[in-house]
Amino acid sequence: MTKEQEVARRWNEAFNAHDEDGIRALYDDHALLEAPGDVRLEGADAIVEYAMSWLRAFPDAKMRIETEIANDQWVVQRFEFKGTHGDTLVGPTGEISATNRRITGRGVEIIRVEGGKITEDYLYFDQVDVLTQLGLMSELAGHR
């Protein structure tokens, strides 16, 4: 296992433990995160808050790594996310009240590790799939 893969492994463990301090310790102060919904965050504090907003909204959330590829400073992980939407999800487009629905989603995360810290993080997942599982797509489709 490379040093970069070890950082990625620790990130996954901290996420699954809902360990805010553990997640924060892995990001460089000037890190960048890009995610669906035109999310572009700069700085570790903003990135950690993004992760914690998901963890608060899905208090039983877990992420399982299905595939991992590492090359130089980069680690790519294909993952499965499972959780029950038990609290408000705060995102860039507003708030989604708890639906109490359980979701299973898949995504890809591409991270760059320099000096033992995550400096770049690119997250990809299907927003439509998430909204559909939460029972919100038919509601949204009716609002044009």
BELPE-V222976 format. One line per field, one symbol per residue. ss: DSSP state (H for helix, E for strand, L for the rest). burial: 1 if it has 9 or more other C-alpha atoms within 8 Angstrom, else 0. A space follows every 10 residues. Layout:
ss->???
burial->???
//
This chain:
ss->LLHHHHHHHH HHHHHHLLLH HHHHLLEEEE EEEEELLLEE EELHHHHHHH HHHHHHHLLL LEEEEEEEEE ELLEEEEEEE EEEELLLLEE ELLEEELLLL LEEEEEEEEE EEEELLEEEE EEEEELHHHH HHHLLLHHHH HLLL
burial->0001111100 1101110011 0111011100 1111110010 1111011101 1111111110 1110100101 0011111111 1111111111 0000000110 1110111111 1111011111 1111110001 1111111000 0000
//
